[in-house]
Amino acid sequence: MCRIVGIISKETNINNLQAKVTAMCSVLKHGGPDDEGVFIAEDKGLIFGHRRLSIIDLSRNGHQPMADINKKAWITFNGEIYNYPELKDELVKLGAKFNSSSDTEVIIQAYLYWGIASFGKLRGMFAFALYDVQKALTYLVRDTMGIKPLYYNVQGRQLSFASEVKALQEAGIATTVNKNWVIRFLAFGHVPEPETTLVNVLNLPKANFLCWDHNNSSYKISPYNTLSATNYITDIMLAKEAINSKLRATVKRQLISDAPIGVFLSGGVDSSLITLLANQEKQQELKTISIFFNEKAYDERAYQQKVFSKIQGERFTHLVQQQDFENSLSAILLAMDIPTTDGINAWFISKYARQDGVKAVLSGLGADELFGGYPSFHRINYIKYLRSIPTTFLKVVNYWGANQYKRVKYLSNNHANADYLFLRGLFAPEEIADILDCEEKEVYRVLFSGIETPNPGITNQEKAAWFETNMYMQNQLLRDTDVMSMSHGLEVRVPFLDEDFQQTVNSIAPDIRFNNEQPKKILVDAFKDFLPQSIWNRPKMGFSFPLQEWMAQHKEIGAENLYKSKKARNVIKAFKNNKVHWSKAFALYQIQKHA
């Protein structure tokens, strides 16, 4: 796991370009503390930069940017390829020669032998730039699930890229603020891909590659892989067997590492399951990292202890208190890269994991999206009926209704994103207009005009799964996990997002994959004899912090006079009276800090 940057330009001053790449590398040092490297192809105006976090092949042989023996291709790579041993065996049989035992070199050789078809053979989380010397082409490639980010900027005949937006900004490559990010942020609680906070800085779509032609400074973005459709599994016993066997195989291959590895354990179903499966493979070598609180409503120590009693290895538990939050908030905001209403939990658990001596951890992220673990899987059933209500009546309900009903107004817009905003939106349209002192029609324009309408699925549960995966998880959970973990030089792996496991689960018929009575029932049933009953037979908590209380007592977040608009001040006042969720106050606070 690393941080990558680069510039391809027709600018003749190569020293100026190198200075910008060096500046970007310096900004991203936190994500690659072990090594730094630069590759220059002066005749093409190309410079790759790399900051390394050593996980596979800790020797100097893993240094990047890296080339094959014959210097036909160069790469700067961020991520892990879990099936690289199998791919390497195939390539050796074809005649490929290797200098290292790294997964990075496997990507190069795979491309040299299989071309762009190699991208779809990779199983893992990755973002990389690969320069084909002979063809004078450079590829930017992002993994199938979008676990690793890859931001790019095109200005005239120049392409720049980086693992974080702040690198492009602080190097002076892209500095113009995208004025629409605030509207999107207040609506979604994040800034949806591909947009960022800067003009013309975009996140490369997942499962896509950008091909830059050095001869004419043009580019094209294309999908490299879509998981092939399979026949539905309609037998529930076969479905449970498939989930069990595939997840076990996934966890096993994601434990590959030459550096110390651990697992996040909150005490919920997902993290407990991943911990128990990892323990079967690593036993004494596995380190477990957990957090607990003095606030009883958020404390999961009793459930963590149930899992501890079944595993070997070192167990690290950390008490997080309000003072820790107060002391760390400025560092958390700095790590964010793009504003978000999440990520605080990821920052703390990553900090402790690194302190406990691990460089890579497994996380339970992704199971709720796959198996219906969120309330949205139930709430989505009401959208059909709400959309049948005349718009005029919806506006009346919106006007007179309580705060939780205000988002219903989004449904006056016939767009799939409106369904998502009804389910998970932060502020309603008129609230955003009041906070920003703009017209409500401007809010609708930014949120819906020119935005491609997605096709989220057929059944309500499939739609909810699509929304949770491609909106909430993609733009919030994964992005926050990446930047918060990498701010501490930690790699987070997500077995539930493994390509092969995803394909298996998505091939299960929706009527047995989802259960209206018990969230994630099929996942629990697949491991019922393995997972303690006390872990799954309890109310869902999620990996939550006592932020409602902590933020209300924060000297700045709760300071009404800090906020410019009357609406924002009223929201903060209601928040301090425990009538508004902390995420709204946190969003307003971040906007104020960016002002």
Summary of the structure (lengths in Angstrom):
residues: 595
radius of gyration: 23.9
end to end distance: 33.2
largest distance: 72.0
contacts: 2038
relative contact order: 0.11
helix: 48%
strand: 16%
